[in-house]
Every structure is written in C-alpha cells, then in structure tokens.
Amino acid sequence: MTPKTAPYGSWSSPITSELLVTDAVRLEYPTTDHDDVYWIESRPSEAGRNVIVKRNADGTIEDVLGAGFAARTLAHEYGGRCHVVHDGVVYFSNFADQRLYRIDPGTSPRAITNEPKQPKARRYADPIVSPDGNHLICVRERHEADAVINDLVVLATDGSSPARVLAEGHDFYAAPALSPDARQLSWITWDHPRMPWDGTELSEATLDDEFNVVDERIVCGGLEESVVQPRYGADASLYYLSDRTGWWNLYRDTPEGAKALAARDAEFAEPAWVFGLSSYTPLDDGSIALTWAEGGKGHLGVIPPNDGPLREVPTPFGSISEVAALGDSIVALADSPTEPVAVVVIDLTSGEATVIKASRVNSVDPGYLSIPQAIEFPTENGLSAHALYYPPTNRDFVAPEGSLPPLIVASHGGPTSQCGSGLNYSVQYWTSRGFAVTDVDYGGSTGYGRAYRERLKGAWGIVDLDDCVNAARYLASTGRADPNGLLIHGGSAGGYTTLSALTFRDVFAAGASYFGVGDLGALARDTHKFESRYLDGLIGPWPEAEAIYEERSPIFHTDLLRTPVILFQGLEDEVVPPAQAEAMAEALSEKGVPFAYLAYGGEQHGFRIAANIIRTAEAELYFYGKILGFEPAGSIEPVEIENL
C-alpha cells in the first residue's frame, strides 16, 4: 500500500485517545509470597481504583480486593507501596479512610487500625510483617491540627493492640527492613530541608521478643549521602544503596565498615518519590539480584554468594524495576520500546522471561510505533544534556516533500525524575499523527549520577528551562523539527518548566501545562509536608529568597506572555492546588493571549479517570491544530479557546 501524503499533525492513527485507556492498567509493586505473586493494578475503567491482584502457583489470576476497597496510601501525598503479604494473608492501606486492613483467604477485608477522629488523619505505608506473622511494622503519618508527624510503628496483625512507636523524632521515615530472625530492624530517616535523594541516614536497632527497641545505631549516611533501600540477606547481612561515590551503588555492612559490591559509574537506584521502590533483592542462596541504569538502558545482574563478581543477565527489556525474589528467579516490572510495561518472571540463569500480566495488550502494528533514539545535545556553560527523540512514524502516511514535523518537547515532573524508553501510547499518540517528540532529561534528572542531578541546585527554572529550549533548538538545527512548530508540554514540575518557557522565552509556538506551577512562592507556602522544603535546595529558603521566587515565577511576569497555552488541572490536587492554574488562566485572559482551561472534579495530582484522560489528549491535539493551522484527523469535541 502506497502511503498517503498529508501534513504532519493531520495523520489518522490507530492509536486513538480511547486506546490510551482501553484495556489498560497501571502496574505497580509486584511482590511474592511463597510461590504466589501479587501486584497492584490501577484501572482507569474503575475511576483509577487500585486493586490487589494475585497469580496463584497454578497460574490462575484473581482479584484479591473486591469492589468498595482500593489499595492506596496518601502518606507523603504521593504514596507508594502500601500492601504486604505473609502466608496468604494480605495487609493494605485502604484509600477511602487510610486505615490498615487485613484479608484472610476467603474473607472480606477487616480493619486492624482504629478510625481516626478526622478522616484520613492516620496514614500508613511501607508495611512489613514479622516472620511469625504476629507483628506489622510500617511508616505512619499523623495529621494533627497544627502539624504532620511521621514515625515508625509496630502493631499486632490481628488488630488486638494499637500502633506503638518504634522510632520518632525525625521529619521522615521510610523503608523498614527486618532480619530473618526478627532481631534487627533497619530504616531510613531524613530531615528538612533535605529530600531523600539529597541526604539520608540508615539506622539499625536491636529488638527484644516483644518488639521493643533495645539499642540503636546509625549505620551510615549524612547531609550529602543518599542511602536507600536497606535489605537483609538470608544470613542477616545488611545491604543498602548509597551514592557516596556520586552514583547509587550497592554496599554490604560489615564490622570493618561498608563493602562496595559491583562498584561502577551507574545508578542502581532511583529517587525515592514514593515508598517501596525495589531495585535489588537478596535471594535464599545468598546471591543478590539487582538492576541498574547505564548507557541509557536498564540492566539485570546477579552477585553470587560471598560477594562474587557481578554477572549480567541478558534480557529483551529496556528497563527493569521493582524486583522481588521468586525462588531462583525474580518478579519485576519490565518494558521495552515495543512492549508495554508488564509484570514478568525472569530466570536469572538464562534471562528467559514470562509475562504474567501486561499493562495492556499491544495490538498496534510496529509500523505505527516510533522507536526512541538517545541523543546528547549541547547546552549552557559548555555542558551537554540528554534526551530521547521519537521521530514521527506512521506506515500509512508521509508528509509533503520539504516539510518538517512539529516537535513536542516533553518536560518530565519531579523535577528530580527521569524519562523512560518503554512503550508509551501517550507518546505514540503524537508520533503516529505526525509529531516528533523529545523527552528531555534536563540537568537535575536522575540516571546520570549525583553531579548531573545537582545541576539543578539553586537553579530550578534556569537549567531545566535552558535544556528544554536547547533540545528544541538542537533538533530544529539538525533538520528533525520545524523551527516554527516547536511545542512544549509537561506536568507538575514539568508544567512549571512549560509555563516558564512560554513566558520567558520566544522559542515555542504553543504549550500545554498539566497541573503546572505558576507561582513558586504559593507552592512553597501551600504544598504538603514532603515537599514543603524541597524548594530550599532548588531555589533558596522561603521566605528569605522571596525575590528569587518571584523572579522565576511566570505569574509575576504575565507582561511577557505572548504564547498560547492550554491548562489542565485536577480540582482535588493537594500537591499543586487549582489556584495555581486559575491564576494563570486569569492572567492569560486579561493579557489577551489565546488559552484554554480544562479542570476536572475527582482528579488529584495526575489524572486517573478514563473519560478525563481521553478528553485531555484530544483537547491538546485540537488546541495545537488551531494554533499551528492543521486539521486533526477524526472527530474531536471542540475546545473553547479564549482570545483566539
């Protein structure tokens, strides 16, 4: 079949907005219990409800959590792992009331923590269960009238006794780990203004038979060392990941101090935005399975018993994360540029993988899929930055000779985060319609070592902005993008970079901000505890550095606004409240700049409801069509664009 000739942006595509959510789920936190495998599915078709799912040893799959319950914690607002399984008994935090529940086989969930006086005032995360099944240890977050208090607690798994404090006094706690004999307990702490990727401390305590702390010591860590993911091996050795060399590497605690295992300039961890991340796991035979990022690709390997040399396990995946031991194999989340993320079992000898559950069935012909290309481009101060470039790809269409595609610069959230190369229909939605997309790992992103991550220290709104602008200019200068069709979009912190680019630079033709920050001072004043001092390191202490906050906030420079923008916002967002988007919309209206504003009830920080995800994708496409002057394929409900 001869491809049709049509302008970029107007190509019809089998990757419809409905396909973004049809038979699609978000997969998270695989874990194991003997031969059974459990994971979380977030289902857009059920308004984003998080369901615990189980694959039995015989291969059958069933929902553990019925209607009326959802496994999701709001601790740190971003949440994370909130469930654990022990001998067939499932424990989880329920989204509606944030209480801990227990599910015995064949029974309905029953609460094992008391109902707080105020709704959701007690939140629980990162649970672990003692080997005898009698005690549950987890992080607790208490929302009091004048403060939010975090601590580490223990409670009876049958709900017969209330939570009792094991450790307190720090601003944050995470990652409790218990030795096989239940005599040693380790955990991570940090205090304002640090974030967990800035500096943490690893503590270890000895416990008595009643789970009382007998003594406690600080193993390692500090103001400029990020220690994460403590684990105990079968022989009770304590392992952890530390970036003391500038890269998150694996260590074992010994009487002589830290012993590095498989030291290299690679990242064996990612930033702890949520609870329960797991990039390695000790195995019963004394070996360790671990994953790492190097050269823009995910890797899997095994360290043999007695700290032998790292052996890489070949796999077909581009990234592997969230590993858990399953006999001589592991369970993990994995994906590739042509396969969506899935819960998989990987044989650690051969690398052979078995998919247990894919986040979706990839029904799209490869002729419509754009394969990302890792690029490194020049940026400010003689440095270079990183990105993934996706060329427009659709087997049914070609563009008129001599034309260049519009380019969407994607600015990820965080800003301490990283773009991924796995199959993502939200990217392919654009590339299959004739857009190029570049996903930018601007300075401050993870995956490239601590020095790269710290480029953003005191420079948020500068380095990220420069790198996104320079990525666009680089691709335009090398003939891979139309210099008059440069676009930018991003969510949360990426939304801030988007709004900054549209305000302070004259490079982009239009943009889309998803729950983006327009007023940095308001973010510093209004955001939740976890991030309430984050901006100290990215900008400066508040309110002492108020002048800098105002200087870098788009809302205070609306006189510079000339670029059309579409704003998307969840009305229940506690991270970036709706007032931010509403203030930007008011300023755009008064300025006379073309804009659209779509706000959704029932949505928080990130959209989970299927109808809203569909509407958002189509609205952004419609908006770009009106601004750039092309007609998108298909029938799209019009968007009200003010000032156009």
Secondary structure, DSSP 4 states (H G I P E B T S, - for coil): -PPEE--TT----SS-TGGGTTT--EEEEEEEETTEEEEEEEEGGGTTEEEEEEE-TTS-EEESS-TT--B---TTTT-B--EEEETTEEEEEBTTT--EEEE-TTS--EE-SPPPSSTT-EEEEEEEE-TTSSEEEEEEEEE-SS-EEEEEEEEETTSSS--EEEE-SSSEEEEEEE-TTS-EEEEEEE-TT--TTT--EEEEEEE-TTS-EEEEEEEEEBTTB-EEEEEE-TT--EEEEE-TTSS-EEEEEETTEEEEES--SSBS----SSBT--SEEE-TTS-EEEEEEETTEEEEEEEPTTT---EEEP-S-SEEEEEEEETTEEEEEEEETTEEEEEEEEETTT--EEEEEESS---S-GGGPPPPEEEEEE-GGG-EEEEEEE----TTEEPPTT----EEEEE-SSSS-----S--HHHHHHHTTT-EEEEEE-TT-SSS-HHHHGGGTTTTTTHHHHHHHHHHHHHHHTTSS-TT-EEEEEETHHHHHHHHHHHH-S--SEEEEES--S-HHHHHHHS-GGGTTHHHHHT--TTTTHHHHHHT-GGGGGGG--S-EEEEEETT-SSS-HHHHHHHHHHHHHHT--EEEEEETT--SS---HHHHHHHHHHHHHHHHHHHT---SS-------BT-
